[in-house]
Amino acid sequence: MAGWIDTHCHLDAPEFAADVAAVRARARERGVVHCVLPAVQVAHFEAVRALAHQFGDSYALGIHPLYVKDALDDDLTRLDAALTEHRDDPRLVAVGEIGLDYFVPELLQSPLRERQEYFYVEQLKLARKHGLPVILHVRRSADMLLKGLRAVGGGQPWQGIAHAFNGSLQQAETFIALGLKLGFGGALTYERAQNLRRLGAELPLEAIVLETDAPDMPPHWLYQTAEQRAAGQAQGRNEPGELPRIAQVLVGLREMDAAELALASHRSACAALPRLAALMDLPGV
Ligand SMILES: [Zn+2]
């Protein structure tokens, strides 16, 4: 059976500082052969690069919309320089995590709204300049993200992933038509996520990649309700080792074979991030 690829996890997050090697080893034991580590801010570029090399994984460089508030204008120049410096690193697979967040109220107001839009578009341009795919953060922002892709793409297709996608079928189809894959993860495991589950069940397999977004987006078996948290239970930490169990939920929704999903999602991940294909043949760590 093809191994699982976690196309989105933040192993550089402080939640993993104490035991990242054990977390990665546990994922490997459960069949996760590869993790893609998107950066969220310039200060973490070296961390994701080092972790990807340490574990035989891959990484992306970018400035996440939730980190735009603290980013300097100069950070775009730093990103450009880092993409140039590591252009021959086979483990650098994308520009990401970039995008727009219209869920956090503060980011909806001027001037942060315009600032995140500016950072998004400028980073799309950098992805084009360096010939790299994009890993997109989509939260209530699908239409504006699509607008940016169309404006910067100039009619040429994109490669990459709309991560943690949770929009309409029409938005899904528009991302796919532009060349992107859609990332599905822990959100699928909630029975109330009817719309998302329907998309997971019905979209073509070639359009789907799997991800955990660890340490965030806990699947329902790790989720603590507000009352449980008020009673002192910490929110369950998601980790890449949860991916096979999350994938089983999709297997159930699609009424298909796990090995078939593993193979198809493996292919989709390599199509979204073409440098992954060569990495699969490099010796693991
Ligand atoms: Zn993320």
Boltz pocket constraint, residues with backbone or C-beta under 6 A from the ligand:
constraints:
  - pocket:
      binder: B
      contacts: [[A, 8], [A, 10], [A, 38], [A, 97], [A, 213]]
      max_distance: 6.0
